[in-house]
């Protein structure tokens, strides 16, 4: 920060000197002094307003110090595009010869052997690299591929030049790291798709209805467990995942109820179910974990037998539910668990399984 203030002070002194050389009026000097005071007090928009009273910031005759003060004020206001344009002009026009030499040396891989250039040009390299980095990060999704590449390439070129110089403000060192970090962040937000297969242990508590000859009804609970084989397709980035998954379950059920009015018991009843639907998962910072919900549809059928004279209902049903889901993935392999309520089931459904991603 001290070096940045020193850079601005040098620019201001240089401007005052150039103003004196062209014998500007006392009123012009007072105006520029007001701009300096406004900058020191943090009134950056006022700096631009004051400078515009006297100078055309797009005019080649405008003193370099005034342009630098305007550019630095634009930086403070976050107007990086305006700042970058000024730094680009100062580099390519006010230091045209020295810049041409240095860029030529960079392209030929001989920066360390290049002739010394003015310290102020190094400072402009630094500030333009910072401006381009800010624009690259801020406008990444609105920039076309050509501009993205140009901004990044130019910023890194200036950093490479500064690394071979005696320039003292080494805060430019953070630019490559920030660009790399941003690239990682961009990649983490990109969505990708994949297929997977899964196998799980599944357990649920079901119910069927028995109807007696006199028309009375009674619910009979059935508890069972089995396996469920299936797979699905996912669409995800490093933070969110949507997938559509399903499996075919084969279970062995035990159903029974006994009281003064009914005596019913069956063991080892084959039951099948198709369970499938979308899952919506959130991925916290802990890599590999995901938590969310699945909204499944369920088609279930059971080979239950009725007692003499009675009939059974709901041996085959189509229903829906909601399940809490947690996944842990390790490269291709992963494990998951689901727990929740299926409508028309008498209790919760639970599963624990493994998956493999392609």
C-alpha positions in Angstrom: 0.0 0.0 0.0 2.9 2.4 0.8 4.4 1.7 -2.6 1.1 2.3 -4.3 0.8 5.7 -2.5 4.4 6.5 -3.6 3.6 5.6 -7.2 0.7 8.1 -7.1 2.8 10.8 -5.4 5.5 10.4 -8.2 2.8 10.7 -10.8 1.5 13.9 -9.2 4.9 15.4 -8.9 5.6 14.6 -12.5 2.4 16.1 -13.7 3.1 19.3 -11.7 6.5 19.5 -13.3 5.1 19.0 -16.8 2.4 21.6 -16.1 5.1 24.1 -15.1 7.1 23.4 -18.2 4.2 24.3 -20.5 3.5 27.4 -18.3 -0.1 26.5 -17.4 -2.2 29.0 -15.6 -2.3 29.3 -11.8 -6.0 28.3 -12.0 -5.0 25.0 -13.7 -2.5 24.4 -10.9 -5.2 25.1 -8.3 -7.6 22.7 -10.0 -5.0 19.9 -10.1 -4.3 20.6 -6.4 -8.0 20.2 -5.7 -8.0 16.9 -7.5 -5.0 15.7 -5.3 -6.8 16.8 -2.2 -10.0 15.0 -3.2 -8.0 11.8 -3.9 -6.3 12.0 -0.5 -9.7 12.3 1.2 -11.2 9.4 -0.6 -13.5 11.4 -2.9 -12.6 9.5 -6.0 -15.6 10.5 -8.1 -14.8 14.1 -7.3 -11.3 13.6 -8.6 -12.7 12.6 -12.0 -15.1 15.5 -12.0 -12.3 18.0 -11.2 -9.9 16.6 -13.8 -12.7 16.7 -16.4 -13.1 20.4 -15.9 -9.6 21.0 -17.3 -8.5 17.9 -19.2 -10.0 15.6 -21.8 -8.9 12.2 -20.4 -9.0 10.9 -24.0 -6.8 13.7 -25.4 -3.1 12.7 -26.1 -2.0 16.1 -24.8 -3.3 15.4 -21.3 -0.4 15.1 -18.8 0.5 11.6 -17.8 0.2 12.3 -14.1 -3.4 13.5 -14.6 -4.2 10.3 -16.5 -2.5 8.2 -13.8 -4.5 9.9 -11.1 -7.7 9.4 -13.0 -6.9 5.7 -13.6 -6.1 5.1 -9.9 -9.4 6.9 -8.9 -11.2 4.6 -11.3 -9.6 1.6 -9.6 -10.8 2.8 -6.2 -14.3 3.1 -7.6 -14.2 -0.4 -9.1 -14.4 1.0 -12.7 -11.7 -1.3 -13.9 -12.5 -0.9 -17.6 -11.9 2.8 -17.5 -8.7 2.3 -15.5 -7.4 -0.4 -17.9 -7.9 1.8 -20.9 -5.9 4.6 -19.4 -3.0 2.3 -18.4 -3.0 0.7 -21.8 -2.7 4.2 -23.4 0.1 5.2 -21.1 2.0 2.0 -21.8 1.6 1.9 -25.6 1.7 5.6 -26.3 3.6 7.5 -23.6 6.3 4.8 -23.4 5.9 3.4 -26.9 9.6 2.8 -27.5 10.5 1.3 -24.2 7.4 -0.8 -24.2 8.1 -2.1 -27.7 11.6 -3.1 -26.6 10.4 -4.9 -23.5 7.6 -6.8 -25.2 10.0 -7.9 -28.0 12.4 -9.2 -25.3 9.5 -11.0 -23.6 8.4 -12.7 -26.8 12.0 -13.8 -27.6 12.5 -15.1 -24.0 15.2 -12.6 -23.1 13.5 -10.4 -20.6 16.5 -10.6 -18.2 18.7 -9.2 -21.0 16.4 -6.4 -22.0 17.5 -2.7 -21.6 16.3 -1.0 -18.4 13.0 0.8 -18.8 11.5 3.6 -16.6 10.2 2.5 -13.2 7.0 4.2 -14.0 6.4 1.9 -16.9 6.9 -1.1 -14.6 4.3 0.5 -12.3 1.9 0.8 -15.3 2.5 -2.8 -16.2 1.5 -3.8 -12.6 -1.6 -1.7 -12.6 -2.8 -2.8 -16.0 -2.2 -6.5 -15.0 -4.3 -5.9 -11.9 -7.1 -4.2 -14.0 -7.1 -7.0 -16.5 -7.3 -9.6 -13.8 -10.2 -7.8 -12.1 -12.0 -7.6 -15.5 -11.3 -11.3 -16.3 -12.8 -12.5 -13.0 -15.7 -10.0 -12.9 -16.8 -10.4 -16.5 -15.7 -13.9 -17.2 -19.2 -15.2 -18.1 -20.0 -12.2 -20.4 -16.6 -12.1 -22.2 -16.1 -14.1 -25.4 -13.3 -16.7 -25.5 -11.0 -14.4 -27.4 -11.2 -11.6 -24.8 -10.9 -14.1 -21.9 -7.7 -15.4 -23.4 -6.3 -12.0 -24.2 -7.0 -10.6 -20.7 -5.3 -13.5 -19.0 -2.4 -13.8 -21.4 -1.6 -10.1 -21.1 -1.8 -10.0 -17.3 0.5 -13.0 -17.0 2.9 -11.4 -19.5 3.2 -8.3 -17.4 3.7 -10.4 -14.3 6.5 -12.4 -16.0 8.2 -9.1 -17.0 7.9 -7.7 -13.4 9.4 -10.9 -12.0 12.6 -10.3 -13.9 12.9 -6.6 -12.9 13.9 -4.7 -9.8 10.3 -3.4 -9.3 9.7 -3.3 -5.6 6.0 -3.7 -5.2 5.7 -7.4 -5.3 1.9 -7.5 -4.8 1.7 -8.5 -8.4 2.8 -12.0 -7.2 -0.8 -12.8 -6.2 -2.2 -12.4 -9.8 -1.2 -15.9 -11.1 -2.5 -17.5 -7.9 -5.8 -15.6 -8.1 -6.2 -16.5 -11.8 -5.5 -20.2 -11.0 -7.9 -20.2 -8.1 -10.6 -18.6 -10.2 -10.1 -21.2 -13.0 -10.6 -23.9 -10.3 -13.8 -22.2 -9.2 -15.1 -21.9 -12.7 -14.5 -25.6 -13.3 -16.2 -26.5 -10.0 -19.4 -24.8 -11.2 -19.5 -26.5 -14.6 -22.1 -29.2 -14.8 -21.3 -32.6 -16.1 -23.3 -35.8 -16.5 -22.6 -39.5 -15.8 -24.4 -42.8 -15.4 -24.2 -45.1 -12.4 -25.4 -48.5 -11.2 -26.4 -49.3 -7.7 -27.3 -52.2 -5.4 -28.8 -51.9 -1.9 -30.3 -53.6 1.0 -33.8 -52.4 1.5 -36.3 -52.8 4.3 -39.9 -51.5 4.7 -43.1 -52.1 6.7 -46.1 -52.5 4.5 -49.8 -53.2 5.0 -52.6 -55.0 3.2 -56.3 -55.0 3.9 -58.4 -58.2 4.4 -62.1 -58.1 3.8 -64.3 -60.6 5.5 -67.5 -62.1 4.1 -69.6 -59.8 6.3 -67.9 -56.7 4.7 -65.8 -55.8 7.7 -62.2 -54.8 7.0 -58.9 -55.1 8.9 -55.4 -53.9 8.2 -52.6 -56.4 8.4 -49.0 -55.1 8.8 -46.2 -56.8 6.8 -42.5 -56.4 7.5 -39.8 -57.4 5.0 -36.4 -57.0 3.7 -34.5 -57.7 0.5 -32.3 -56.3 -2.2 -32.8 -53.6 -4.8 -30.8 -53.5 -8.1 -30.8 -50.5 -10.4 -29.0 -47.4 -11.6 -29.5 -43.9 -12.8 -28.2 -40.7 -14.5 -26.8 -37.7 -12.7 -26.2 -34.0 -13.7 -23.9 -32.3 -11.2 -21.2 -29.8 -10.4 -19.1 -29.6 -7.2 -22.0 -28.0 -5.3 -25.3 -29.5 -6.5 -26.5 -32.7 -8.0 -29.8 -33.8 -9.7 -30.2 -37.4 -10.5 -32.9 -39.8 -11.7 -32.4 -43.2 -10.2 -34.5 -46.3 -9.7 -34.2 -50.0 -8.7 -36.1 -53.2 -8.8 -36.5 -54.7 -5.3 -37.2 -58.3 -4.4 -38.1 -58.8 -0.7 -39.4 -61.5 1.6 -42.3 -60.3 3.7 -43.8 -61.5 7.0 -47.5 -60.5 7.5 -49.6 -61.2 10.5 -52.3 -60.0 12.9 -54.0 -61.8 15.7 -56.8 -60.6 18.0 -60.3 -61.6 19.0 -61.6 -60.9 15.5 -58.8 -62.0 13.2 -56.0 -64.5 13.0 -53.7 -64.2 10.0 -50.1 -65.1 9.5 -47.9 -65.5 6.5 -44.1 -65.8 6.4 -41.7 -65.6 3.4 -44.2 -63.9 1.1 -42.5 -62.9 -2.2 -42.9 -59.1 -2.8 -41.5 -57.0 -5.6 -41.3 -53.2 -6.0 -40.1 -50.7 -8.5 -38.8 -47.6 -6.7 -37.6 -44.7 -8.8 -37.6 -40.9 -9.0 -35.5 -37.7 -8.9 -33.0 -36.9 -6.2 -31.9 -33.4 -5.3 -28.6 -33.2 -3.5 -26.4 -30.5 -1.9 -22.7 -31.0 -1.6 -21.0 -29.3 1.3 -17.3 -28.4 1.2 -16.4 -31.9 2.5 -15.4 -33.5 -0.8 -17.4 -36.6 -1.7 -20.4 -36.1 0.5 -23.9 -35.1 -0.6 -27.2 -34.7 1.2 -30.7 -34.1 0.0 -34.0 -35.8 -0.8 -35.5 -38.2 -3.2 -39.1 -38.1 -4.4 -39.8 -41.6 -5.5 -42.7 -43.3 -7.1 -43.3 -46.9 -6.0 -45.0 -49.8 -7.7 -45.3 -52.7 -5.2 -46.8 -56.2 -5.6 -47.0 -59.0 -3.1 -48.1 -62.6 -3.4 -50.2 -62.7 -0.3 -52.8 -65.5 0.2 -56.2 -64.9 1.6 -58.0 -66.9 4.3 -61.1 -68.9 3.3 -64.1 -66.7 2.5 -62.1 -63.5 2.7 -60.4 -61.3 0.1 -57.3 -59.2 0.2 -56.9 -55.6 -1.0 -53.8 -53.5 -1.7 -51.6 -56.5 -2.6 -50.6 -54.4 -5.6 -50.3 -50.6 -5.2 -48.9 -47.6 -7.0 -47.8 -44.8 -4.7 -45.2 -42.1 -3.9 -43.1 -40.8 -1.1 -40.2 -38.8 0.1 -36.8 -40.0 1.3 -33.9 -38.3 3.0 -30.7 -39.3 1.1 -27.0 -39.2 1.9 -24.2 -40.2 -0.5 -20.5 -40.6 0.0 -18.5 -41.0 -3.2 -14.8 -42.1 -3.6 -13.8 -41.7 -7.2 -15.8 -44.4 -9.1 -17.3 -46.1 -6.0 -19.6 -44.8 -3.4 -22.1 -45.7 -0.7 -25.5 -44.2 0.0 -28.4 -44.5 2.4 -32.1 -43.4 2.2 -34.7 -43.2 4.8 -38.3 -41.8 4.7 -42.0 -42.3 4.2 -43.8 -44.0 1.4 -47.5 -43.3 1.3 -49.8 -46.3 2.0 -46.9 -48.1 3.7 -47.5 -48.5 7.4 -44.0 -47.3 8.4 -40.7 -46.0 7.0 -38.5 -47.4 4.2 -34.8 -47.7 4.7 -32.0 -48.7 2.3 -28.2 -48.9 2.4 -26.2 -49.6 -0.7 -23.2 -49.1 -3.0 -22.9 -47.5 -6.4 -20.5 -47.4 -9.2 -20.2 -44.5 -11.6 -19.1 -44.6 -15.2 
